[in-house]
């Protein structure tokens, strides 16, 4: 079996969650890697949508930002940012929003704004919201991809940039948010999904070679584990080849 890194396992697992024919609102970084891997592999009809107004982008390398000219050069259409949000995103026309995070809590709320309890004088000021709050609110569902540690997986985020499931099941409905919110979290250790009764993130799959204790120790709350815990299939040689070719083209 071909050797692979934990980051490669994470990217492959995230890519597999995207089906052929879906539309995906893509964030830069790990989400973009996974989405482009999916489009080059099992989902050639995946429509990638970027916040800058690029619809149906088909980049030959990983974009450096949402303003990378590669996205516009390869897109089916380029529209204004207000049109992306007002016509495509807010009416619920996009299947999946693919996001990263600096912090994620047990109900899938995302922080990309500040680290620390004092907004005016934070320990770290992060890049901010961008379009993520609208993506989290309005896409039919949201996938989150990030490396797992107690620094990133916290019981309660320091700042709610993008609403997940609030304080539990029903909070999205009470706020009138149309999308289902986070339905999948992909990390370098495994997969989490919200419990259908409480919306609390629950470990449902381990990546090959990972033990439950490793995931528990890398989580900042008492992590629940599914009774029918599964194992993620290892990356295939074809998936690794596509991913590594994409990385080389972006170097």
Protein Blocks (a to p, Z undefined) as FASTA:
>chain_A
ZZddfklmmmmmmmmmpcghiacdddehjllmmmmmmmmmmmmmbccddfkopghiacfb
dcfbfklmklmmmpmbdcdfklmmmmmmmnopafbacdddfbdcfkopacfkbgcjblkl
cfbdcebjmlmlmmmmmmmbdcddddddfklmcfbdfbdfbacelnaghjlmmnopabgb
jabdcdfkbccdddfklopacdfbdcehiafklmmmmpcbdcdddfklccdddddfklmm
mmmmmmmmmZZ
